[in-house]
Amino acid sequence: MYKYKIVRIKHSVWTGKPEEDMYETINDYAEDGWRLVQVLQPNYHNWSMSGGMKTELIFEKTVEEYMKDRRNYRNVGELV
């Protein structure tokens, strides 16, 4: 069984570039034992009205690993 974490990264409305360094974010989570399983860029019908474009990084970790190291909890859209 796995725990999943979704990290949303906003993009600049003007340039379309991510507001955070995605490579750094991915490596930070990897250091905490999270494995990147998917990257999504939802196709919002009118993304300018929905708060702009976002990239979603989906990470997973086994429940056993998660329970061993609860200090890694970051309240960022966590799902079971």
C-alpha positions in Angstrom: 0.0 0.0 0.0 1.2 3.5 -0.8 0.7 7.1 0.4 0.5 9.7 -2.4 1.4 13.4 -2.3 0.5 15.9 -5.0 2.6 19.0 -5.3 1.2 21.8 -7.4 3.6 24.3 -9.0 2.2 27.5 -10.4 3.4 29.0 -13.7 3.8 32.7 -14.5 0.8 34.1 -16.3 3.0 36.1 -18.6 5.9 33.8 -19.4 4.3 30.4 -18.7 7.5 29.4 -16.8 7.2 27.6 -13.4 7.5 29.8 -10.4 9.6 27.2 -8.6 12.5 25.1 -9.8 10.8 21.7 -10.5 14.1 19.8 -10.5 14.9 21.1 -7.1 11.4 20.3 -5.8 11.7 16.7 -7.2 15.1 16.2 -5.6 14.0 17.6 -2.3 11.1 15.1 -2.2 13.4 12.3 -3.3 15.8 13.0 -0.5 12.8 12.5 1.9 12.1 9.1 0.3 9.3 10.1 -2.1 9.3 8.6 -5.6 8.1 10.7 -8.5 5.4 8.7 -10.3 3.8 11.2 -12.7 3.8 14.7 -13.9 0.5 16.3 -15.0 -0.3 19.6 -16.7 -4.1 19.8 -16.5 -5.7 21.4 -19.5 -7.8 24.0 -17.9 -10.6 25.3 -20.2 -9.8 28.9 -19.3 -6.6 28.7 -17.3 -6.3 32.4 -16.9 -9.5 32.5 -14.9 -8.7 29.4 -12.9 -5.6 30.9 -11.2 -3.2 30.2 -14.0 -1.5 27.1 -15.4 -0.1 24.6 -12.9 2.0 21.5 -13.1 1.2 18.7 -10.7 3.9 16.4 -9.4 2.7 13.1 -8.0 4.9 11.3 -5.5 4.5 8.0 -3.7 6.0 6.3 -0.7 5.1 3.0 0.9 2.9 3.3 4.0 5.6 1.5 6.0 8.2 4.1 5.0 5.8 7.0 5.6 5.0 5.7 9.1 8.7 5.3 9.9 9.5 8.9 9.0 6.5 11.1 9.8 8.7 14.2 10.0 8.4 14.4 6.2 4.8 15.4 6.4 4.1 18.5 4.4 0.5 19.5 4.2 0.4 19.8 0.4 -2.6 17.9 -1.0 -1.8 14.5 0.5 -4.0 11.6 -0.5 -4.2 8.0 0.7 
